[in-house]
C-alpha cells in the first residue's frame, strides 16, 4: 500500500479524524463533518466503485462543484486503486456542445471510461448520454457497501492526473504518482510548519486547480487539519466572505493568486466597521499561482491591518503542477521580501544586480523562498551550463515530487532529462538560496537586444485609473523576428467611451514608457470579460494576440 493512502486512512481512523474535519456550505448552509465521517462516506463510495467494475489503475474523472461531494469522492477513487482527474467545469456562458467535445478529448487522452457526477453538474447527464460518456452520480454511490480494505497500489501508481491551464481544446495532463503526492505534501507540512492541533485552513480555490486540489483539500484530509471550504463563485459573489470566514473560524492559513488579494484589499478598505473582522489569528496567507505584485500585497496588508492582520503572515511561494504543487516557500512568518535590481543589467546582461530602493525604473521581484524539502532548483543558460547566484537563466527543478511525465492527445510525454531535471519554462535566478522568477520564457519580449518582462508592462498599465486590477496583458507581436514589438490589452468598465478610452491609451503609453523605456505598438481597451483566461482564471497572453489590430 502506498504511504499516501496509508497516511490518509490512519488520519481518518485515528483520534485526529474524530475531532478535525471540514466545513462546507458557507455562507448559507454551513455543514461540518469530521474527517472520519468523510472517510465513512468515501468507503461506501469506493465499495460501489469496485462492485461496479472499477479496476486498479482506472482513471476516474470527477465533475462537481460542491467540496462536500468532492472530498469523499476523490478519497473513494484512491481507496479503489484509481487515479482522479478534476474536469474543467462549464459555466453559464459555456457552449455545452463544445464543452462535451473538449471533455471527450480529455477523457480519451487520460483513458477514462467513467465520470463521477455531482451537484450542480448532475443535470448534464443527458449531455454525457448523448456523447456516450459513462458516468455514475455521486449521491447514488453513497449507498454502496463499505470497502473492507483499500485496493493495494505502489508508490509509482498514478494518484492524480492534473489538467494544465492551457487551451481545453489542446489538453495536457500532469501525471502525479502516489510517491510524488506524499513527498510534496510532507515537504509542505515542514515548510509551512503545519500544526494539526491549532491550524485552520480557509479556502475558496477551485478544486480543478492544483493549489485548490492538493493544497486545500488533499493536505488537510491527509494530515487531519481543520478546513473551511467554499467555492470560487462564493468568493466572487462576495469577496468579503473570505476575510469573514477567516474571522469567524479563527483561520490561520489561506492562499490565493495575486489578483484575489487585490480584490479583497479594495473591498476591505470600504468596510466602515473596524470590528467587522478579526484577522489576528492568520499566520500564513500564501500568494502564488501567478506573478506577485508587491503593490497588491501591500494594499492587502494595509487594508487588513485595522482588523489585526499582521504583514508577516504573507508568504510568497513558487509552485507548479509538474512538481505536484510546491517548489519554493518563503520562510514562515517573515512577510513579503523583495529584490530590487538594475533594469539595464537585467535586460542586457541577464544579471540581477541589486540597487537601492527608490532607484528610477528599478525592477522589484518578490523573494519566493528556498526549495521545499526534497526538491532542488538550478539556473542554466541555453547551453545548459549551470549559472551562479544572481545570473538570470532558465529555471529547472529536480526531486521526488517531480512528475515522471505528461499525458497528451498524442500520447505520453516524458518531463525529465537523463539526470532527472524538469525544465520549468520560467526564467529567473537564485539569491541567498531563495528563488526569484522573472517571468515565463515564452512571454519575454526581446527588443533591441533587451529582455522585457511582460509583468513590468502589465503593472504599469494597471496603475492607470480605470484599468481593472489584474486585467492587463502585454502581447508579443512578430515574436522571434527583427520586427518584434508588443501591444497592451486592458479591460475597463469605461470601454466604449471614446474620450475616456483615448485618455486611458495615452496614460497607459506614458506609464509603460516610464517603466520599460519602450513604446507599445498599440493599446487596446476592452470591456470586462474580454481577455482570454484559463479555466483557473489565469490570463492567456498568447491567446490575447488576436485582440490586437495589426493591419
C-alpha positions in Angstrom: 0.0 0.0 0.0 1.3 3.5 -0.8 2.4 5.7 2.1 -0.1 8.3 0.9 -3.1 6.1 1.2 -1.8 4.6 4.5 -1.4 8.1 6.0 -4.8 9.3 4.8 -6.6 6.2 6.3 -4.6 6.4 9.6 -5.7 10.0 9.9 -9.3 9.3 9.2 -9.5 6.3 11.6 -7.3 7.8 14.3 -8.1 10.2 17.1 -7.5 13.3 15.0 -10.0 12.1 12.4 -12.7 12.0 15.0 -12.0 15.6 16.0 -10.9 17.6 13.0 -12.9 17.9 9.8 -14.2 20.2 7.1 -16.9 22.8 6.9 -18.7 23.4 3.6 -21.8 25.2 2.5 -21.0 28.7 3.8 -22.4 31.3 3.8 -26.0 30.0 3.6 -26.0 26.3 4.7 -22.8 25.5 6.7 -22.3 21.9 7.4 -19.3 20.3 9.3 -18.2 16.7 9.1 -15.2 15.2 10.7 -12.6 13.5 8.5 -13.8 10.2 10.0 -17.3 10.9 8.6 -15.8 11.9 5.2 -13.9 8.6 5.2 -17.1 6.6 6.1 -18.8 8.0 3.1 -15.7 7.5 0.9 -15.5 3.9 1.9 -19.1 3.3 0.8 -18.4 5.1 -2.5 -15.3 3.1 -3.0 -17.2 -0.1 -2.4 -19.8 0.9 -5.0 -17.0 1.7 -7.5 -15.3 -1.7 -7.0 -18.6 -3.5 -7.1 -19.4 -1.6 -10.3 -16.3 -2.9 -12.0 -13.7 -0.1 -11.4 -10.3 -1.8 -11.8 -7.0 -1.0 -10.1 -5.3 1.9 -12.0 -8.5 3.1 -13.6 -8.6 6.8 -14.5 -11.8 8.2 -13.0 -12.9 11.7 -13.7 -14.8 14.0 -11.3 -17.2 16.7 -12.3 -18.7 18.5 -9.4 -18.6 21.9 -7.6 -19.6 21.1 -4.1 -16.5 20.4 -1.9 -18.7 18.3 0.4 -19.2 15.9 -2.5 -15.8 16.1 -4.0 -13.8 15.3 -0.8 -15.3 11.7 -0.2 -15.4 11.1 -4.0 -11.6 11.6 -4.6 -10.8 9.6 -1.4 -13.0 6.8 -2.7 -11.2 6.8 -6.0 -7.9 6.4 -4.2 -9.2 3.7 -1.9 -10.5 1.9 -5.1 -6.9 2.0 -6.5 -7.7 4.5 -9.2 -6.5 7.9 -10.2 -8.6 11.0 -10.1 -8.9 13.9 -12.6 -10.9 17.0 -11.9 -12.6 18.1 -15.1 -12.9 21.7 -16.1 -16.4 22.9 -15.2 -18.8 24.5 -17.7 -20.1 28.0 -16.8 -23.3 29.7 -17.6 -21.7 31.1 -20.8 -20.2 27.8 -21.9 -21.4 26.2 -25.2 -22.3 22.7 -23.9 -21.6 21.1 -27.3 -18.1 22.5 -27.3 -17.6 21.6 -23.7 -18.7 18.0 -24.4 -16.3 17.7 -27.3 -13.4 19.0 -25.2 -14.4 16.7 -22.4 -14.5 13.7 -24.7 -11.0 14.6 -25.8 -9.7 14.8 -22.2 -11.3 11.5 -21.3 -9.8 9.8 -24.3 -6.4 11.3 -23.5 -6.4 10.0 -19.9 -8.0 6.7 -20.8 -11.1 7.3 -18.6 -14.3 5.5 -19.1 -16.1 6.9 -16.1 -17.1 10.3 -14.8 -18.4 10.8 -11.2 -21.2 13.5 -11.5 -22.1 15.7 -8.6 -24.1 18.9 -8.0 -24.8 21.0 -9.9 -23.5 19.1 -12.9 -25.6 16.0 -12.5 -28.0 17.8 -14.7 -25.5 17.3 -17.5 -26.1 13.5 -17.5 -28.2 13.9 -20.7 -25.3 15.6 -22.5 -23.0 12.8 -21.4 -25.5 10.2 -22.6 -25.7 11.9 -25.9 -22.0 11.6 -26.4 -21.6 8.1 -25.0 -19.7 9.1 -21.9 -20.1 6.7 -18.9 -20.9 8.2 -15.6 -22.1 7.5 -12.0 -24.0 10.0 -9.9 -22.2 10.6 -6.6 -25.3 10.5 -4.4 -26.1 7.0 -5.7 -22.6 5.8 -4.9 -23.1 6.6 -1.2 -25.5 3.6 -0.8 -22.7 1.1 -1.5 -21.3 -1.4 0.9 -18.1 -0.1 2.7 -14.9 -1.3 1.0 -13.3 -3.8 3.5 -9.8 -2.6 2.7 -8.2 -0.2 0.1 -7.1 -1.8 -3.2 -3.3 -2.0 -2.9 -1.2 0.4 -5.0 2.5 1.1 -5.1 4.4 4.5 -5.0 4.7 4.6 -8.8 0.9 4.3 -9.4 -0.9 7.3 -10.6 -2.9 9.2 -8.0 -3.8 12.4 -9.8 -4.0 13.5 -13.4 -3.9 17.3 -13.1 -5.1 19.1 -16.2 -2.8 22.0 -17.1 -4.1 25.5 -17.5 -3.8 25.7 -21.3 -6.5 25.6 -24.0 -9.1 22.9 -23.2 -9.1 22.1 -27.0 -5.4 21.0 -26.7 -5.4 19.4 -23.3 -2.4 18.0 -21.4 -2.4 16.2 -18.0 0.4 16.1 -15.5 0.8 12.6 -14.1 1.2 12.7 -10.3 2.2 9.5 -8.6 1.4 8.4 -5.0 5.1 8.9 -4.3 5.0 12.4 -5.8 2.0 13.4 -3.8 3.2 12.1 -0.5 6.7 13.7 -1.0 5.3 17.2 -1.8 2.7 17.0 0.9 5.3 16.2 3.6 7.5 18.9 2.2 4.7 21.5 2.5 3.9 20.2 6.0 7.5 21.0 7.0 8.0 24.2 5.1 4.7 25.7 6.3 5.1 24.4 9.8 1.6 22.9 9.7 0.1 22.2 13.2 -2.8 19.7 13.1 -3.9 20.8 16.6 -4.1 24.5 16.1 -4.3 25.3 12.3 -7.5 26.0 10.4 -7.3 26.4 6.7 -9.7 28.7 4.8 -10.1 28.4 1.0 -12.3 29.2 -1.9 -9.8 28.0 -4.5 -11.2 25.8 -7.4 -10.6 22.1 -6.9 -9.7 21.6 -10.6 -6.6 23.7 -9.9 -3.6 22.2 -8.2 -3.4 24.8 -5.4 -7.0 24.1 -4.5 -7.0 20.3 -5.0 -3.6 19.5 -3.5 -3.0 22.4 -1.1 -6.5 22.9 0.3 -8.2 19.6 0.1 -5.7 16.7 -0.1 -3.3 18.1 2.5 -5.9 18.8 5.2 -7.6 15.5 4.5 -4.2 13.7 4.5 -2.9 15.1 7.8 -6.2 15.9 9.6 -6.2 19.7 9.6 -9.4 21.7 10.1 -10.7 23.1 6.8 -13.3 25.6 5.8 -14.0 25.2 2.1 -16.2 27.3 -0.2 -16.3 27.8 -4.0 -14.8 30.4 -6.3 -18.4 31.5 -7.1 -19.0 32.2 -3.4 -15.9 34.4 -3.3 -16.5 36.3 -6.5 -20.1 37.0 -5.4 -19.0 38.5 -2.1 -15.2 38.9 -1.8 -15.5 39.9 1.9 -16.8 36.4 2.6 -13.1 35.4 2.5 -12.0 37.6 5.5 -15.3 36.9 7.1 -14.6 33.2 7.2 -11.0 33.8 8.4 -12.6 35.8 11.3 -15.5 33.6 12.3 -13.5 30.3 12.1 -10.2 31.7 13.5 -8.4 30.9 10.3 -4.7 30.5 10.4 -3.8 29.6 6.8 -5.2 30.6 3.5 -3.9 31.0 -0.1 -4.8 32.7 -3.3 -3.4 34.1 -6.6 -2.3 37.7 -6.5 -5.4 39.1 -8.2 -7.6 37.9 -5.3 -5.6 39.8 -2.7 -6.0 42.9 -4.8 -9.8 42.4 -4.9 -10.0 41.7 -1.2 -7.9 44.8 -0.4 -10.3 47.0 -2.3 -13.4 45.5 -0.6 -12.0 45.5 2.9 -10.9 49.2 2.6 -14.6 50.1 2.0 -15.8 48.4 5.2 -16.6 51.1 7.8 -16.8 48.9 10.9 -13.3 48.5 12.4 -14.6 45.4 14.2 -16.1 43.7 11.2 -13.3 41.1 11.0 -10.7 39.6 13.3 -7.7 38.5 11.2 -5.3 38.3 14.1 -5.0 34.5 14.1 -3.9 34.4 10.4 -0.3 33.2 10.3 0.1 32.2 6.6 -1.6 34.0 3.7 0.1 32.3 0.7 0.4 34.3 -2.5 1.2 32.1 -5.6 0.0 30.6 -8.9 0.6 33.9 -10.8 3.1 36.7 -10.8 3.1 38.5 -7.4 2.7 42.3 -7.4 4.2 43.8 -4.3 1.8 46.7 -4.6 -1.2 44.3 -4.3 0.4 42.6 -1.3 1.0 46.0 0.5 -2.6 47.0 -0.3 -3.9 43.8 1.2 -1.8 44.1 4.4 -2.7 47.8 4.8 -6.4 47.1 4.4 -6.2 44.2 6.8 -4.1 45.9 9.4 -7.1 47.5 11.2 -8.6 44.1 11.5 -5.5 42.7 13.2 -3.8 41.2 10.1 0.0 41.0 10.6 2.1 41.8 7.5 4.4 39.0 8.5 1.7 36.5 7.6 2.2 37.0 3.9 4.0 34.0 2.4 5.2 34.3 -1.2 5.6 31.0 -3.0 6.5 29.4 -6.3 4.8 26.3 -7.5 3.7 24.2 -10.5 1.6 21.2 -11.2 4.7 19.4 -12.6 6.2 19.4 -9.1 2.8 18.3 -7.6 2.3 21.7 -6.2 5.1 23.5 -4.2 8.6 24.3 -5.5 9.6 27.1 -3.1 8.1 28.6 0.1 9.4 31.8 1.7 10.4 31.4 5.3 7.4 31.2 7.6 6.1 34.5 9.2 8.7 36.8 7.5 6.3 38.6 5.2 7.0 40.0 1.8 10.7 40.4 0.9 11.8 41.8 -2.4 14.9 42.1 -4.5 15.4 45.5 -6.2 17.6 45.2 -9.2 19.1 47.3 -12.0 16.8 47.1 -15.1 19.6 47.6 -17.7 21.8 44.8 -16.2 18.8 42.5 -16.1 17.7 43.2 -19.7 21.0 43.4 -21.4 23.4 41.3 -19.3 21.0 38.8 -17.7 22.3 39.7 -14.3 20.3 40.7 -11.2 22.4 43.5 -9.8 20.9 45.0 -6.6 20.3 48.7 -6.4 19.0 50.9 -3.6 15.3 51.3 -3.0 13.9 54.3 -4.9 16.3 53.9 -7.9 14.4 55.1 -11.0 12.9 52.3 -13.1 14.4 49.6 -10.9 12.8 46.2 -11.1 11.3 44.7 -8.0 10.9 40.9 -7.7 9.5 39.0 -4.6 11.8 36.5 -3.0 10.0 33.2 -3.2 12.0 31.3 -0.6 14.3 28.3 -0.8 13.1 25.0 -2.5 10.9 22.9 -0.2 12.4 19.7 1.3 13.1 17.1 -1.4 13.5 19.5 -4.3 16.4 21.2 -5.9 16.3 24.3 -8.2 19.1 25.2 -10.6 19.5 28.1 -13.1 21.1 27.2 -16.5 21.8 29.1 -19.7 20.8 28.0 -23.3 23.9 25.7 -23.4 22.7 24.1 -20.2 25.7 25.4 -18.2 24.8 25.9 -14.5 24.8 29.5 -13.6 25.8 31.2 -10.4 24.0 33.4 -7.9 22.2 36.4 -9.5 22.8 35.1 -13.0 19.5 35.0 -14.9 18.6 32.0 -16.9 16.3 29.0 -17.2 14.9 27.5 -14.0 14.8 23.8 -13.6 13.8 21.6 -10.8 14.5 18.0 -9.6 13.3 15.8 -6.8 10.9 13.2 -5.5 7.8 15.4 -6.2 8.5 16.0 -9.8 6.2 14.2 -12.3 7.5 11.5 -14.5 5.5 12.7 -17.4 2.5 14.2 -19.2 -0.4 12.6 -20.9 -1.2 14.4 -24.2 -3.5 13.8 -27.1 -0.5 12.4 -29.0 0.4 10.0 -26.2 2.7 10.1 -23.1 5.5 12.6 -22.9 8.5 12.4 -20.6 9.2 15.5 -18.5 12.6 14.8 -17.0 16.0 14.7 -18.7 18.6 11.9 -18.1 19.6 13.4 -14.8 16.0 13.9 -13.5 15.8 17.7 -14.2 12.5 19.2 -15.4 12.5 22.5 -17.4 10.0 24.8 -15.6 9.6 27.1 -18.6 10.4 30.0 -16.3 13.2 32.5 -16.3 14.8 33.6 -13.1 17.7 33.5 -10.7 18.7 32.5 -7.1 19.9 34.8 -4.4 20.9 33.8 -0.9 19.3 30.4 -1.6 16.0 31.9 -2.5 14.2 31.5 -5.9 13.3 34.6 -7.9 11.1 34.2 -11.0 11.3 36.9 -13.6 8.7 35.5 -16.0 7.6 32.8 -18.4 10.4 32.4 -21.0 7.9 32.2 -23.9 6.4 35.5 -22.9 9.6 37.5 -22.6 9.7 40.4 -25.2 13.0 40.8 -26.9 13.6 44.3 -28.4 17.0 45.9 -29.2 18.8 43.0 -27.5 16.9 43.7 -24.3 14.7 41.1 -22.4 11.5 42.9 -21.4 9.3 41.1 -18.9 5.6 41.4 -19.5 4.8 41.8 -15.8 6.6 45.1 -15.8 4.4 46.4 -18.6 1.2 45.0 -17.1 1.9 46.5 -13.7 2.5 49.9 -15.3 -0.8 49.6 -17.2 -2.8 48.5 -14.2 -1.6 51.7 -12.3 -3.8 53.8 -14.6 -7.2 54.8 -13.3 -10.0 52.8 -14.9 -8.0 49.7 -15.7 -9.4 46.7 -13.9 -6.8 45.4 -11.5 -5.0 42.3 -12.8 -6.7 42.6 -16.2 -3.9 43.9 -18.4 -1.7 41.8 -20.7 1.4 42.6 -22.7 1.3 40.8 -26.0 4.3 39.8 -28.1 3.9 40.7 -31.8 6.2 39.2 -34.6 7.9 37.2 -31.9 11.4 36.0 -32.8 11.9 38.4 -35.7 13.8 41.6 -36.1 10.4 43.4 -36.1 9.4 42.0 -32.6 7.2 44.5 -30.7 4.5 44.5 -28.2 1.0 45.7 -27.5 -1.0 46.3 -24.3 -4.6 45.0 -23.9 -6.6 46.0 -20.9 -10.1 45.7 -19.6 -12.1 48.7 -18.3 -15.6 49.5 -17.4 -15.2 52.7 -19.5 -14.6 50.8 -22.7 -16.8 52.2 -25.4 -16.5 55.8 -24.2 -14.2 57.2 -27.0 -13.0 60.2 -25.0 -12.2 58.2 -21.9 -10.5 55.5 -23.9 -8.3 58.0 -25.7 -7.2 59.4 -22.4 -6.5 55.9 -21.0 -4.5 54.9 -24.0 -2.4 58.0 -23.7 -1.8 57.5 -20.0 -1.0 53.7 -20.3 1.5 54.5 -23.1 3.2 57.1 -20.9 3.3 54.8 -17.8 4.7 51.9 -19.9 7.4 54.1 -21.5 8.4 55.3 -18.0 8.5 51.7 -16.8 10.5 50.0 -19.6 11.6 52.7 -21.9 9.7 51.4 -24.9 6.5 52.5 -26.5 3.8 49.9 -27.2 2.8 49.3 -30.8 -0.8 49.6 -29.7 -3.0 50.0 -26.6 -6.4 48.2 -26.7 -9.2 48.9 -24.2 -11.9 46.3 -23.9 -15.0 45.6 -21.9 -14.7 43.5 -18.7 -14.7 39.8 -19.5 -13.0 40.2 -22.9 -9.5 38.9 -22.1 -9.0 35.2 -22.6 -8.3 33.2 -19.4 -7.6 29.6 -18.5 -10.3 27.7 -16.5 -8.5 28.6 -13.3 -8.6 32.3 -14.1 -5.0 33.0 -15.4 -4.7 35.4 -18.3 -3.6 33.8 -21.5 -1.1 36.2 -23.1 -0.6 34.3 -26.4 -4.4 34.0 -26.9 -4.8 37.7 -26.5 -2.7 38.4 -29.6 -5.8 38.0 -31.7 -7.4 41.0 -29.9 -4.7 43.4 -31.3 -5.4 45.0 -34.7 -2.1 44.8 -36.7 -3.3 45.9 -40.1 
